[in-house]
Amino acid sequence: NNFIISSRRADNVRELLLEQGINKKNISVHAHGSTSKFNKHLSTKHSLSDQEENYSLNRRVSILTD
């Protein structure tokens, strides 16, 4: 399930930030699964390597700071 994978990725990044000394009050994580795609124009008409490259763009973590 994409949402579970996304949640685990977000939790892993949160843990890494905590280990680096970031205050937990300053960390907020949100998992989006397949609902917030970076690359929405993925087509099975592309080669398998192109498809994998496009999928990899959607496996990401965004970190925002103030």
PDB file of N, CA, C and O in Angstrom:
ATOM      1  N   ASN A   1       0.841  -1.179   0.000  1.00  0.00           N
ATOM      2  CA  ASN A   1       0.000   0.000   0.000  1.00  0.00           C
ATOM      3  C   ASN A   1       0.890   1.249   0.000  1.00  0.00           C
ATOM      4  O   ASN A   1       1.777   1.382   0.844  1.00  0.00           O
ATOM      5  N   ASN A   2       0.656   2.141  -0.928  1.00  0.00           N
ATOM      6  CA  ASN A   2       1.485   3.346  -1.057  1.00  0.00           C
ATOM      7  C   ASN A   2       1.435   4.241   0.168  1.00  0.00           C
ATOM      8  O   ASN A   2       2.435   4.872   0.512  1.00  0.00           O
ATOM      9  N   PHE A   3       0.283   4.306   0.836  1.00  0.00           N
ATOM     10  CA  PHE A   3       0.185   5.170   2.009  1.00  0.00           C
ATOM     11  C   PHE A   3       1.053   4.639   3.146  1.00  0.00           C
ATOM     12  O   PHE A   3       1.692   5.420   3.851  1.00  0.00           O
ATOM     13  N   ILE A   4       1.083   3.334   3.331  1.00  0.00           N
ATOM     14  CA  ILE A   4       1.918   2.739   4.380  1.00  0.00           C
ATOM     15  C   ILE A   4       3.393   3.004   4.091  1.00  0.00           C
ATOM     16  O   ILE A   4       4.151   3.370   4.990  1.00  0.00           O
ATOM     17  N   ILE A   5       3.794   2.820   2.847  1.00  0.00           N
ATOM     18  CA  ILE A   5       5.187   3.079   2.464  1.00  0.00           C
ATOM     19  C   ILE A   5       5.528   4.546   2.687  1.00  0.00           C
ATOM     20  O   ILE A   5       6.602   4.864   3.198  1.00  0.00           O
ATOM     21  N   SER A   6       4.631   5.432   2.309  1.00  0.00           N
ATOM     22  CA  SER A   6       4.837   6.866   2.497  1.00  0.00           C
ATOM     23  C   SER A   6       4.944   7.216   3.982  1.00  0.00           C
ATOM     24  O   SER A   6       5.787   8.024   4.374  1.00  0.00           O
ATOM     25  N   SER A   7       4.099   6.615   4.797  1.00  0.00           N
ATOM     26  CA  SER A   7       4.130   6.855   6.247  1.00  0.00           C
ATOM     27  C   SER A   7       5.450   6.405   6.853  1.00  0.00           C
ATOM     28  O   SER A   7       6.027   7.102   7.687  1.00  0.00           O
ATOM     29  N   ARG A   8       5.921   5.247   6.436  1.00  0.00           N
ATOM     30  CA  ARG A   8       7.204   4.744   6.950  1.00  0.00           C
ATOM     31  C   ARG A   8       8.352   5.660   6.546  1.00  0.00           C
ATOM     32  O   ARG A   8       9.247   5.935   7.345  1.00  0.00           O
ATOM     33  N   ARG A   9       8.323   6.124   5.315  1.00  0.00           N
ATOM     34  CA  ARG A   9       9.373   7.034   4.842  1.00  0.00           C
ATOM     35  C   ARG A   9       9.353   8.320   5.678  1.00  0.00           C
ATOM     36  O   ARG A   9      10.405   8.791   6.109  1.00  0.00           O
ATOM     37  N   ALA A  10       8.182   8.879   5.906  1.00  0.00           N
ATOM     38  CA  ALA A  10       8.060  10.108   6.698  1.00  0.00           C
ATOM     39  C   ALA A  10       8.523   9.881   8.134  1.00  0.00           C
ATOM     40  O   ALA A  10       9.211  10.727   8.705  1.00  0.00           O
ATOM     41  N   ASP A  11       8.151   8.744   8.720  1.00  0.00           N
ATOM     42  CA  ASP A  11       8.574   8.432  10.092  1.00  0.00           C
ATOM     43  C   ASP A  11      10.089   8.276  10.184  1.00  0.00           C
ATOM     44  O   ASP A  11      10.701   8.716  11.157  1.00  0.00           O
ATOM     45  N   ASN A  12      10.691   7.655   9.181  1.00  0.00           N
ATOM     46  CA  ASN A  12      12.149   7.492   9.173  1.00  0.00           C
ATOM     47  C   ASN A  12      12.854   8.838   9.111  1.00  0.00           C
ATOM     48  O   ASN A  12      13.867   9.042   9.781  1.00  0.00           O
ATOM     49  N   VAL A  13      12.329   9.749   8.317  1.00  0.00           N
ATOM     50  CA  VAL A  13      12.932  11.081   8.225  1.00  0.00           C
ATOM     51  C   VAL A  13      12.747  11.822   9.543  1.00  0.00           C
ATOM     52  O   VAL A  13      13.666  12.498  10.004  1.00  0.00           O
ATOM     53  N   ARG A  14      11.569  11.703  10.156  1.00  0.00           N
ATOM     54  CA  ARG A  14      11.347  12.345  11.462  1.00  0.00           C
ATOM     55  C   ARG A  14      12.369  11.836  12.476  1.00  0.00           C
ATOM     56  O   ARG A  14      12.960  12.630  13.208  1.00  0.00           O
ATOM     57  N   GLU A  15      12.584  10.523  12.527  1.00  0.00           N
ATOM     58  CA  GLU A  15      13.543   9.945  13.466  1.00  0.00           C
ATOM     59  C   GLU A  15      14.957  10.456  13.197  1.00  0.00           C
ATOM     60  O   GLU A  15      15.700  10.742  14.136  1.00  0.00           O
ATOM     61  N   LEU A  16      15.328  10.571  11.940  1.00  0.00           N
ATOM     62  CA  LEU A  16      16.648  11.097  11.589  1.00  0.00           C
ATOM     63  C   LEU A  16      16.799  12.543  12.066  1.00  0.00           C
ATOM     64  O   LEU A  16      17.842  12.917  12.602  1.00  0.00           O
ATOM     65  N   LEU A  17      15.762  13.346  11.872  1.00  0.00           N
ATOM     66  CA  LEU A  17      15.812  14.743  12.321  1.00  0.00           C
ATOM     67  C   LEU A  17      15.914  14.828  13.839  1.00  0.00           C
ATOM     68  O   LEU A  17      16.649  15.662  14.368  1.00  0.00           O
ATOM     69  N   LEU A  18      15.182  13.971  14.540  1.00  0.00           N
ATOM     70  CA  LEU A  18      15.264  13.941  16.003  1.00  0.00           C
ATOM     71  C   LEU A  18      16.669  13.553  16.455  1.00  0.00           C
ATOM     72  O   LEU A  18      17.208  14.142  17.393  1.00  0.00           O
ATOM     73  N   GLU A  19      17.263  12.560  15.788  1.00  0.00           N
ATOM     74  CA  GLU A  19      18.627  12.136  16.116  1.00  0.00           C
ATOM     75  C   GLU A  19      19.632  13.259  15.886  1.00  0.00           C
ATOM     76  O   GLU A  19      20.676  13.300  16.538  1.00  0.00           O
ATOM     77  N   GLN A  20      19.328  14.161  14.969  1.00  0.00           N
ATOM     78  CA  GLN A  20      20.215  15.286  14.667  1.00  0.00           C
ATOM     79  C   GLN A  20      19.985  16.472  15.601  1.00  0.00           C
ATOM     80  O   GLN A  20      20.631  17.511  15.460  1.00  0.00           O
ATOM     81  N   GLY A  21      19.061  16.319  16.557  1.00  0.00           N
ATOM     82  CA  GLY A  21      18.850  17.347  17.559  1.00  0.00           C
ATOM     83  C   GLY A  21      17.730  18.332  17.269  1.00  0.00           C
ATOM     84  O   GLY A  21      17.586  19.327  17.980  1.00  0.00           O
ATOM     85  N   ILE A  22      16.943  18.077  16.246  1.00  0.00           N
ATOM     86  CA  ILE A  22      15.811  18.958  15.954  1.00  0.00           C
ATOM     87  C   ILE A  22      14.730  18.710  17.003  1.00  0.00           C
ATOM     88  O   ILE A  22      14.394  17.561  17.290  1.00  0.00           O
ATOM     89  N   ASN A  23      14.192  19.772  17.569  1.00  0.00           N
ATOM     90  CA  ASN A  23      13.139  19.662  18.577  1.00  0.00           C
ATOM     91  C   ASN A  23      11.884  19.071  17.950  1.00  0.00           C
ATOM     92  O   ASN A  23      11.460  19.504  16.879  1.00  0.00           O
ATOM     93  N   LYS A  24      11.289  18.083  18.614  1.00  0.00           N
ATOM     94  CA  LYS A  24      10.108  17.416  18.050  1.00  0.00           C
ATOM     95  C   LYS A  24       8.938  18.367  17.859  1.00  0.00           C
ATOM     96  O   LYS A  24       8.055  18.096  17.046  1.00  0.00           O
ATOM     97  N   LYS A  25       8.912  19.482  18.595  1.00  0.00           N
ATOM     98  CA  LYS A  25       7.852  20.477  18.411  1.00  0.00           C
ATOM     99  C   LYS A  25       7.954  21.161  17.045  1.00  0.00           C
ATOM    100  O   LYS A  25       6.983  21.733  16.549  1.00  0.00           O
ATOM    101  N   ASN A  26       9.143  21.091  16.452  1.00  0.00           N
ATOM    102  CA  ASN A  26       9.375  21.736  15.160  1.00  0.00           C
ATOM    103  C   ASN A  26       9.234  20.782  13.981  1.00  0.00           C
ATOM    104  O   ASN A  26       9.524  21.148  12.842  1.00  0.00           O
ATOM    105  N   ILE A  27       8.788  19.559  14.255  1.00  0.00           N
ATOM    106  CA  ILE A  27       8.670  18.556  13.197  1.00  0.00           C
ATOM    107  C   ILE A  27       7.212  18.160  13.039  1.00  0.00           C
ATOM    108  O   ILE A  27       6.536  17.823  14.011  1.00  0.00           O
ATOM    109  N   SER A  28       6.749  18.204  11.830  1.00  0.00           N
ATOM    110  CA  SER A  28       5.403  17.750  11.498  1.00  0.00           C
ATOM    111  C   SER A  28       5.513  16.908  10.235  1.00  0.00           C
ATOM    112  O   SER A  28       6.044  17.372   9.226  1.00  0.00           O
ATOM    113  N   VAL A  29       5.022  15.684  10.281  1.00  0.00           N
ATOM    114  CA  VAL A  29       5.122  14.824   9.100  1.00  0.00           C
ATOM    115  C   VAL A  29       3.733  14.544   8.550  1.00  0.00           C
ATOM    116  O   VAL A  29       2.757  14.434   9.292  1.00  0.00           O
ATOM    117  N   HIS A  30       3.673  14.433   7.238  1.00  0.00           N
ATOM    118  CA  HIS A  30       2.430  14.134   6.539  1.00  0.00           C
ATOM    119  C   HIS A  30       2.740  13.143   5.431  1.00  0.00           C
ATOM    120  O   HIS A  30       3.598  13.394   4.584  1.00  0.00           O
ATOM    121  N   ALA A  31       2.050  12.036   5.440  1.00  0.00           N
ATOM    122  CA  ALA A  31       2.215  11.044   4.377  1.00  0.00           C
ATOM    123  C   ALA A  31       1.087  11.232   3.369  1.00  0.00           C
ATOM    124  O   ALA A  31      -0.056  11.493   3.744  1.00  0.00           O
ATOM    125  N   HIS A  32       1.416  11.097   2.099  1.00  0.00           N
ATOM    126  CA  HIS A  32       0.415  11.310   1.058  1.00  0.00           C
ATOM    127  C   HIS A  32       0.170  10.089   0.184  1.00  0.00           C
ATOM    128  O   HIS A  32      -0.774  10.076  -0.606  1.00  0.00           O
ATOM    129  N   GLY A  33       1.004   9.067   0.314  1.00  0.00           N
ATOM    130  CA  GLY A  33       0.804   7.888  -0.528  1.00  0.00           C
ATOM    131  C   GLY A  33       0.800   8.267  -1.990  1.00  0.00           C
ATOM    132  O   GLY A  33       1.725   8.924  -2.467  1.00  0.00           O
ATOM    133  N   SER A  34      -0.225   7.862  -2.702  1.00  0.00           N
ATOM    134  CA  SER A  34      -0.298   8.169  -4.137  1.00  0.00           C
ATOM    135  C   SER A  34      -1.201   9.368  -4.425  1.00  0.00           C
ATOM    136  O   SER A  34      -1.577   9.594  -5.575  1.00  0.00           O
ATOM    137  N   THR A  35      -1.555  10.143  -3.384  1.00  0.00           N
ATOM    138  CA  THR A  35      -2.487  11.256  -3.580  1.00  0.00           C
ATOM    139  C   THR A  35      -1.810  12.555  -3.989  1.00  0.00           C
ATOM    140  O   THR A  35      -2.485  13.475  -4.450  1.00  0.00           O
ATOM    141  N   SER A  36      -0.506  12.654  -3.835  1.00  0.00           N
ATOM    142  CA  SER A  36       0.203  13.896  -4.141  1.00  0.00           C
ATOM    143  C   SER A  36       1.411  13.576  -5.015  1.00  0.00           C
ATOM    144  O   SER A  36       2.553  13.611  -4.556  1.00  0.00           O
ATOM    145  N   LYS A  37       1.148  13.273  -6.254  1.00  0.00           N
ATOM    146  CA  LYS A  37       2.212  12.844  -7.153  1.00  0.00           C
ATOM    147  C   LYS A  37       2.966  14.036  -7.723  1.00  0.00           C
ATOM    148  O   LYS A  37       2.372  15.034  -8.130  1.00  0.00           O
ATOM    149  N   PHE A  38       4.284  13.910  -7.743  1.00  0.00           N
ATOM    150  CA  PHE A  38       5.143  14.914  -8.367  1.00  0.00           C
ATOM    151  C   PHE A  38       5.031  14.807  -9.879  1.00  0.00           C
ATOM    152  O   PHE A  38       4.936  15.813 -10.582  1.00  0.00           O
ATOM    153  N   ASN A  39       5.044  13.584 -10.363  1.00  0.00           N
ATOM    154  CA  ASN A  39       4.963  13.329 -11.797  1.00  0.00           C
ATOM    155  C   ASN A  39       3.650  12.605 -12.080  1.00  0.00           C
ATOM    156  O   ASN A  39       3.559  11.392 -11.891  1.00  0.00           O
ATOM    157  N   LYS A  40       2.645  13.332 -12.527  1.00  0.00           N
ATOM    158  CA  LYS A  40       1.306  12.779 -12.736  1.00  0.00           C
ATOM    159  C   LYS A  40       1.109  12.207 -14.130  1.00  0.00           C
ATOM    160  O   LYS A  40       0.063  11.626 -14.417  1.00  0.00           O
ATOM    161  N   HIS A  41       2.093  12.362 -14.994  1.00  0.00           N
ATOM    162  CA  HIS A  41       1.916  11.985 -16.395  1.00  0.00           C
ATOM    163  C   HIS A  41       2.625  10.681 -16.738  1.00  0.00           C
ATOM    164  O   HIS A  41       3.185  10.535 -17.824  1.00  0.00           O
ATOM    165  N   LEU A  42       2.596   9.743 -15.807  1.00  0.00           N
ATOM    166  CA  LEU A  42       3.238   8.457 -16.035  1.00  0.00           C
ATOM    167  C   LEU A  42       2.390   7.620 -16.972  1.00  0.00           C
ATOM    168  O   LEU A  42       1.183   7.483 -16.772  1.00  0.00           O
ATOM    169  N   SER A  43       3.006   7.071 -17.975  1.00  0.00           N
ATOM    170  CA  SER A  43       2.295   6.261 -18.955  1.00  0.00           C
ATOM    171  C   SER A  43       2.994   4.925 -19.120  1.00  0.00           C
ATOM    172  O   SER A  43       4.223   4.853 -19.103  1.00  0.00           O
ATOM    173  N   THR A  44       2.212   3.867 -19.280  1.00  0.00           N
ATOM    174  CA  THR A  44       2.797   2.550 -19.518  1.00  0.00           C
ATOM    175  C   THR A  44       3.344   2.444 -20.934  1.00  0.00           C
ATOM    176  O   THR A  44       3.937   1.426 -21.290  1.00  0.00           O
ATOM    177  N   LYS A  45       3.154   3.477 -21.744  1.00  0.00           N
ATOM    178  CA  LYS A  45       3.714   3.489 -23.098  1.00  0.00           C
ATOM    179  C   LYS A  45       5.218   3.748 -23.074  1.00  0.00           C
ATOM    180  O   LYS A  45       5.911   3.480 -24.055  1.00  0.00           O
ATOM    181  N   HIS A  46       5.724   4.272 -21.951  1.00  0.00           N
ATOM    182  CA  HIS A  46       7.157   4.515 -21.823  1.00  0.00           C
ATOM    183  C   HIS A  46       7.882   3.196 -21.568  1.00  0.00           C
ATOM    184  O   HIS A  46       7.270   2.213 -21.149  1.00  0.00           O
ATOM    185  N   SER A  47       9.176   3.183 -21.823  1.00  0.00           N
ATOM    186  CA  SER A  47       9.975   1.992 -21.536  1.00  0.00           C
ATOM    187  C   SER A  47       9.975   1.735 -20.034  1.00  0.00           C
ATOM    188  O   SER A  47       9.679   2.628 -19.240  1.00  0.00           O
ATOM    189  N   LEU A  48      10.308   0.508 -19.656  1.00  0.00           N
ATOM    190  CA  LEU A  48      10.312   0.137 -18.243  1.00  0.00           C
ATOM    191  C   LEU A  48      11.278   1.004 -17.444  1.00  0.00           C
ATOM    192  O   LEU A  48      10.965   1.393 -16.319  1.00  0.00           O
ATOM    193  N   SER A  49      12.442   1.314 -18.000  1.00  0.00           N
ATOM    194  CA  SER A  49      13.398   2.160 -17.279  1.00  0.00           C
ATOM    195  C   SER A  49      12.867   3.585 -17.126  1.00  0.00           C
ATOM    196  O   SER A  49      13.088   4.217 -16.093  1.00  0.00           O
ATOM    197  N   ASP A  50      12.171   4.097 -18.138  1.00  0.00           N
ATOM    198  CA  ASP A  50      11.561   5.427 -18.024  1.00  0.00           C
ATOM    199  C   ASP A  50      10.455   5.427 -16.984  1.00  0.00           C
ATOM    200  O   ASP A  50      10.317   6.386 -16.226  1.00  0.00           O
ATOM    201  N   GLN A  51       9.665   4.359 -16.940  1.00  0.00           N
ATOM    202  CA  GLN A  51       8.605   4.254 -15.938  1.00  0.00           C
ATOM    203  C   GLN A  51       9.207   4.257 -14.537  1.00  0.00           C
ATOM    204  O   GLN A  51       8.707   4.947 -13.648  1.00  0.00           O
ATOM    205  N   GLU A  52      10.278   3.492 -14.333  1.00  0.00           N
ATOM    206  CA  GLU A  52      10.914   3.432 -13.018  1.00  0.00           C
ATOM    207  C   GLU A  52      11.475   4.795 -12.628  1.00  0.00           C
ATOM    208  O   GLU A  52      11.372   5.197 -11.469  1.00  0.00           O
ATOM    209  N   GLU A  53      12.061   5.504 -13.574  1.00  0.00           N
ATOM    210  CA  GLU A  53      12.574   6.845 -13.290  1.00  0.00           C
ATOM    211  C   GLU A  53      11.431   7.771 -12.866  1.00  0.00           C
ATOM    212  O   GLU A  53      11.579   8.550 -11.925  1.00  0.00           O
ATOM    213  N   ASN A  54      10.307   7.687 -13.554  1.00  0.00           N
ATOM    214  CA  ASN A  54       9.150   8.511 -13.199  1.00  0.00           C
ATOM    215  C   ASN A  54       8.599   8.137 -11.833  1.00  0.00           C
ATOM    216  O   ASN A  54       8.240   9.014 -11.047  1.00  0.00           O
ATOM    217  N   TYR A  55       8.526   6.835 -11.540  1.00  0.00           N
ATOM    218  CA  TYR A  55       8.065   6.409 -10.215  1.00  0.00           C
ATOM    219  C   TYR A  55       8.991   6.940  -9.131  1.00  0.00           C
ATOM    220  O   TYR A  55       8.530   7.366  -8.072  1.00  0.00           O
ATOM    221  N   SER A  56      10.296   6.917  -9.392  1.00  0.00           N
ATOM    222  CA  SER A  56      11.249   7.346  -8.371  1.00  0.00           C
ATOM    223  C   SER A  56      11.071   8.821  -8.016  1.00  0.00           C
ATOM    224  O   SER A  56      11.371   9.221  -6.891  1.00  0.00           O
ATOM    225  N   LEU A  57      10.589   9.634  -8.953  1.00  0.00           N
ATOM    226  CA  LEU A  57      10.328  11.047  -8.654  1.00  0.00           C
ATOM    227  C   LEU A  57       9.222  11.204  -7.617  1.00  0.00           C
ATOM    228  O   LEU A  57       9.178  12.207  -6.904  1.00  0.00           O
ATOM    229  N   ASN A  58       8.336  10.229  -7.528  1.00  0.00           N
ATOM    230  CA  ASN A  58       7.241  10.290  -6.568  1.00  0.00           C
ATOM    231  C   ASN A  58       7.625   9.712  -5.209  1.00  0.00           C
ATOM    232  O   ASN A  58       6.854   9.825  -4.257  1.00  0.00           O
ATOM    233  N   ARG A  59       8.782   9.106  -5.103  1.00  0.00           N
ATOM    234  CA  ARG A  59       9.280   8.594  -3.820  1.00  0.00           C
ATOM    235  C   ARG A  59      10.167   9.672  -3.221  1.00  0.00           C
ATOM    236  O   ARG A  59      11.385   9.665  -3.401  1.00  0.00           O
ATOM    237  N   ARG A  60       9.552  10.582  -2.517  1.00  0.00           N
ATOM    238  CA  ARG A  60      10.315  11.740  -2.065  1.00  0.00           C
ATOM    239  C   ARG A  60       9.850  12.187  -0.686  1.00  0.00           C
ATOM    240  O   ARG A  60       8.790  11.790  -0.203  1.00  0.00           O
ATOM    241  N   VAL A  61      10.661  13.007  -0.084  1.00  0.00           N
ATOM    242  CA  VAL A  61      10.337  13.666   1.174  1.00  0.00           C
ATOM    243  C   VAL A  61      10.607  15.145   0.953  1.00  0.00           C
ATOM    244  O   VAL A  61      11.671  15.522   0.463  1.00  0.00           O
ATOM    245  N   SER A  62       9.655  15.970   1.310  1.00  0.00           N
ATOM    246  CA  SER A  62       9.835  17.421   1.231  1.00  0.00           C
ATOM    247  C   SER A  62      10.044  17.943   2.639  1.00  0.00           C
ATOM    248  O   SER A  62       9.294  17.601   3.553  1.00  0.00           O
ATOM    249  N   ILE A  63      11.053  18.764   2.813  1.00  0.00           N
ATOM    250  CA  ILE A  63      11.333  19.361   4.117  1.00  0.00           C
ATOM    251  C   ILE A  63      11.179  20.867   3.973  1.00  0.00           C
ATOM    252  O   ILE A  63      11.854  21.500   3.161  1.00  0.00           O
ATOM    253  N   LEU A  64      10.284  21.428   4.769  1.00  0.00           N
ATOM    254  CA  LEU A  64      10.026  22.869   4.747  1.00  0.00           C
ATOM    255  C   LEU A  64      10.557  23.484   6.030  1.00  0.00           C
ATOM    256  O   LEU A  64      10.454  22.881   7.098  1.00  0.00           O
ATOM    257  N   THR A  65      11.123  24.675   5.932  1.00  0.00           N
ATOM    258  CA  THR A  65      11.618  25.383   7.108  1.00  0.00           C
ATOM    259  C   THR A  65      11.031  26.787   7.139  1.00  0.00           C
ATOM    260  O   THR A  65      10.588  27.315   6.119  1.00  0.00           O
ATOM    261  N   ASP A  66      11.037  27.371   8.307  1.00  0.00           N
ATOM    262  CA  ASP A  66      10.587  28.760   8.462  1.00  0.00           C
ATOM    263  C   ASP A  66      11.774  29.683   8.499  1.00  0.00           C
ATOM    264  O   ASP A  66      11.609  30.897   8.625  1.00  0.00           O
TER     265      ASP A  66
END
